[in-house]
Amino acid sequence: MRLRDKLWKARGDFMVKEYNDLLEAVDSVKSKKAVIFDMDGLIFDTERVFMEQLAVAMKEHGYTLTRDIYTNTLGLGGKQLINFMYSEFGSNYPFEECGSKAQERMAIISDTIGLSVKPQIRELLEKLKADKIKCGVASSTKTELVNRYLGKAGLDGYFDVIIGGEQVLVSKPEPDIFICACERLNVSPGKALVLEDSENGIRAAKAAGIPVICVPDLKEPSKECQRMVTAIVRR
């Protein structure tokens, strides 16, 4: 193992364990009986693609999406996402129309050229399967789309449980989706492990009492969120 693969980094008045290798980071959590994956930005490199497609759809309706606004939506779903977008663009913002158009374009990409799977995800899933560790997906995206994307990428067979955002009353940063995942996987929160890229997902896992490893994607986690994680993986 290279020295740089595992380091304790000082972040002000606290320390964060950092890895360059996802498999090593997950293996370091010895207590886990199940691993719960976020999807967008964690399994697939979809956040960038969806941001671009949503920006186009919004521009067609006279709205401008910035990167900062989009990254603040990461992990949100349902009413939380709707309320956030209304707060940014006003109550006349065509939420359903813009979102549906962006999702339609995402589905075309998934069905044709395919979505890019993030580094080491396939290898990690193979290792967890060999080790007989149960796996689940807990995503703010609708279950139908989660199943579609995983199926097209040939990853659906690795997961024992798939939970989309519409299956719980409130989305991340509330803990409901991760608590639901633990219940369906028949594992206590303390014996699970969450893999997340978003701050809202980190907050949700923390609130559920589940150890969480952050794999940053579009946004670097705040110091507040870095305090909540078991480790950070920088790929």
C-alpha positions in Angstrom: 0.0 0.0 0.0 1.3 3.4 -0.9 1.7 5.9 1.9 -0.6 8.3 0.1 -3.4 5.8 -0.1 -4.4 6.3 3.5 -3.8 9.5 5.3 -5.2 11.4 8.3 -5.7 15.0 7.2 -6.0 17.9 9.6 -9.1 20.0 8.9 -8.9 22.8 11.4 -9.6 21.3 14.8 -10.5 17.8 13.6 -8.9 15.0 11.6 -10.4 13.2 8.6 -9.2 9.8 7.3 -8.6 10.0 3.6 -8.1 7.3 1.0 -7.4 7.1 -2.7 -8.8 3.6 -3.0 -12.5 3.0 -2.6 -12.2 -0.7 -1.9 -9.6 -0.1 0.8 -11.8 2.5 2.5 -14.9 0.2 2.5 -12.8 -2.7 3.8 -11.6 -0.6 6.7 -15.1 -0.6 8.2 -15.0 -4.1 9.7 -18.4 -4.0 11.4 -20.5 -3.7 8.2 -23.0 -6.4 7.3 -24.5 -4.3 4.5 -23.5 -1.5 2.2 -26.0 1.1 1.1 -25.1 3.1 -2.1 -26.4 6.4 -3.3 -26.8 6.4 -7.1 -26.3 9.7 -8.8 -22.7 10.9 -8.5 -21.7 7.8 -6.6 -22.5 4.8 -8.8 -23.0 6.7 -12.0 -21.4 10.0 -13.3 -24.9 11.3 -13.8 -24.9 14.6 -11.8 -22.9 16.4 -14.4 -25.0 15.0 -17.2 -28.3 15.9 -15.5 -27.1 19.3 -14.6 -26.4 20.0 -18.2 -29.7 18.6 -19.4 -31.6 20.5 -16.8 -29.8 23.7 -17.6 -30.8 23.4 -21.3 -34.5 22.6 -20.4 -34.6 25.6 -18.0 -33.1 27.9 -20.5 -35.8 26.9 -23.0 -38.3 28.3 -20.4 -36.3 31.4 -19.7 -34.5 30.3 -16.5 -30.8 30.2 -15.8 -29.3 27.3 -13.8 -25.9 27.9 -12.2 -23.6 25.3 -10.9 -23.9 26.6 -7.3 -27.7 26.4 -7.4 -27.5 22.8 -8.8 -25.0 21.6 -6.3 -27.2 22.7 -3.4 -29.9 20.4 -4.7 -27.7 17.3 -4.6 -29.4 14.5 -2.6 -32.7 16.4 -2.4 -36.0 15.0 -3.7 -39.7 15.4 -3.4 -41.1 18.4 -1.6 -37.7 19.4 -0.4 -36.4 19.8 -4.0 -39.6 21.5 -5.2 -39.5 24.0 -2.4 -35.8 24.7 -3.0 -36.3 25.4 -6.7 -39.3 27.6 -6.0 -37.3 29.6 -3.5 -34.6 30.2 -6.1 -36.8 30.8 -9.2 -40.2 31.7 -7.9 -43.5 29.8 -7.6 -44.1 30.1 -11.4 -41.1 28.0 -12.2 -42.3 25.0 -14.3 -40.7 22.3 -12.0 -42.4 19.2 -13.5 -41.9 20.3 -17.1 -38.2 21.1 -16.8 -37.4 18.1 -14.7 -39.3 15.7 -16.9 -37.6 17.0 -20.0 -34.2 16.6 -18.4 -35.1 13.0 -17.3 -36.3 12.1 -20.8 -32.9 13.2 -22.2 -31.1 11.3 -19.5 -33.1 8.1 -20.3 -32.1 8.5 -24.0 -28.4 8.7 -23.0 -28.8 5.6 -20.8 -30.6 3.6 -23.5 -28.1 4.5 -26.3 -24.5 5.4 -25.3 -25.0 4.4 -21.7 -24.2 6.1 -18.4 -20.6 6.2 -17.2 -20.1 4.0 -14.1 -17.8 5.7 -11.6 -14.3 4.3 -10.9 -14.0 1.1 -8.8 -17.8 0.6 -8.4 -17.9 -2.6 -10.4 -14.9 -4.0 -8.6 -16.4 -3.0 -5.2 -19.7 -4.7 -6.0 -17.8 -7.9 -7.1 -15.8 -7.9 -3.8 -18.9 -7.3 -1.6 -20.7 -10.2 -3.5 -17.8 -12.5 -2.9 -17.7 -11.5 0.8 -21.4 -12.1 1.1 -22.1 -8.5 2.1 -25.6 -7.4 1.3 -26.0 -4.3 -0.9 -28.8 -1.8 -1.4 -29.4 1.5 -3.3 -31.0 4.4 -1.6 -31.5 7.2 -4.1 -33.7 10.4 -4.3 -34.3 9.4 -7.9 -37.5 7.6 -8.7 -37.3 3.8 -8.4 -38.4 3.2 -12.0 -35.4 5.2 -13.2 -33.0 3.7 -10.7 -34.0 0.2 -11.9 -33.7 1.4 -15.5 -30.2 2.8 -15.1 -28.9 -0.1 -13.1 -30.3 -2.6 -15.5 -28.9 -0.9 -18.6 -25.4 -0.9 -16.9 -25.7 -4.6 -15.9 -25.5 -3.7 -12.2 -29.0 -4.5 -11.0 -28.1 -8.1 -10.0 -25.7 -6.9 -7.3 -28.4 -5.2 -5.2 -30.7 -6.9 -2.7 -32.8 -3.8 -2.1 -33.5 -0.7 -4.3 -35.3 2.2 -2.8 -36.2 5.3 -4.8 -37.2 8.7 -3.5 -40.9 8.2 -3.9 -40.9 5.3 -1.5 -40.4 7.5 1.6 -42.3 10.5 2.8 -39.4 12.9 3.1 -36.1 12.8 1.3 -32.5 13.4 2.3 -31.2 15.1 4.5 -33.9 13.4 6.6 -32.9 9.8 7.5 -36.0 8.0 6.3 -34.6 6.5 3.2 -31.6 5.0 5.0 -33.7 3.7 7.9 -36.0 2.1 5.3 -33.0 0.5 3.6 -31.7 -1.0 6.8 -35.1 -2.4 7.6 -35.4 -4.1 4.2 -31.8 -5.4 4.4 -32.6 -6.7 7.9 -29.5 -5.0 9.4 -29.2 -2.5 12.2 -28.0 1.0 11.3 -24.7 0.4 13.3 -24.0 -2.6 11.2 -24.5 -0.9 7.8 -22.3 1.4 5.8 -23.5 4.2 3.5 -21.5 5.5 0.5 -22.5 9.1 -0.4 -21.2 12.0 -2.5 -23.6 14.7 -1.3 -23.8 16.7 1.8 -27.6 16.0 2.1 -26.8 12.3 1.9 -24.1 12.5 4.6 -26.5 14.4 6.9 -29.2 11.7 6.3 -26.9 8.8 7.0 -25.6 10.6 10.2 -29.2 11.2 11.4 -30.0 7.5 10.8 -27.0 6.4 12.9 -25.1 4.8 10.0 -21.4 5.2 9.4 -20.8 7.0 6.1 -18.0 7.3 3.7 -18.0 10.3 1.4 -16.8 10.1 -2.2 -17.0 13.7 -3.4 -18.4 14.4 -6.9 -19.5 17.9 -7.9 -19.0 19.5 -4.5 -16.4 19.3 -1.8 -18.2 18.5 1.5 -18.2 21.3 4.0 -16.3 21.0 7.3 -19.6 20.4 9.1 -20.1 17.3 6.9 -16.5 16.2 7.0 -16.9 15.9 10.8 -19.8 13.4 10.2 -17.9 10.9 8.0 -15.9 7.8 8.7 -13.6 8.6 5.8 -13.3 10.5 2.5 -12.3 8.8 -0.8 -10.7 11.1 -3.3 -10.5 9.4 -6.7 
